[in-house]
Amino acid sequence: MNLPALRKMADSGEKIAVLTCYDASFAALCEAAGVDVLLVGDSLGMVLQGAQDTLQVSMQDMLYHTRCVAAGAKASLIMADMPYGSDATPQTALENARHLIEAGAHVVKLEGRKTEVVRHLAGHGVPVCGHLGFTPQSVHELGGYKVQGRGAAGAQRIVDDALELEQAGACLMLLEMVPAALGKAVTAQLAIPTIGIGAGPDCDAQVLVLHDMLGVYPGKSPRFARNFMQGAASVAQALERYVAAVKSGEFPAAEHCF
């Protein structure tokens, strides 16, 4: 799997299945189940480290888990999060992004409207996924885990930011916790594939946190998540069911949308 293949899938209307992943064993299982993209997310701070948010995750954490995933995945595209503070300036972001690429990532993802950072990374050959809507690294600034882009002004701001990041060189765009209608509008206006998490069924790809999808995270499950272990005989079967539900358009359903 690579970026041109993802673009071709999106252009042809084939849905793209994405899951977070943090180790070699799950990387191999996800790949065998047909997951197209493995996201080494800074969500590991919550689901692996037991933190209340993602803000304490370090570059060392991200590098370690990216290496683990790369060791287990042979064909999936691997995307790794830029953790909090690692993309504060274009120069700092480039240095950290290079470390993630060296660790095995094919794409790095960064949160927010950081146009100059994206332009700098893309200009140096680093593939970048933007991340708009709810951005977990800004949880305190946003006042908690709240849907973003409600209302005409908020929606237009996200559309404008997405177009600006695409023009700066982003090759993918993740939309988190936005109204389904906004997810559809952004997807229609961008040439690059969109990845939705609580952003409606019209995004080109869907992603869930692995621990939410398996129903093993002890915290509160978000509205947009679905436990695919229910009714599954094994983890492998749950992963296959997730991929099939994404590919068929069965997931997300109306109850997973805003």
Secondary structure, 3 states (H helix, E strand, C coil): CCHHHHHHHHHHCCCEEEEECCCHHHHHHHHHHCCCEEEECCCHHHHCCCCCCCCCCCHHHHHHHHHHHHHHCCCCEEEEECCCCCCCCHHHHHHHHHHHHHHCCCEEEEECCCHHHHHHHHHCCCCEEEEEECCHHHHHHHCCCCCCCCCHHHHHHHHHHHHHHHHHCCCEEEEECCCHHHHHHHHHHCCCCEEEECCCCCCCEEEECHHHHCCCCCCCCCCCCCCCCCCCCCHHHHHHHHHHHHHHCCCCCHHHCC
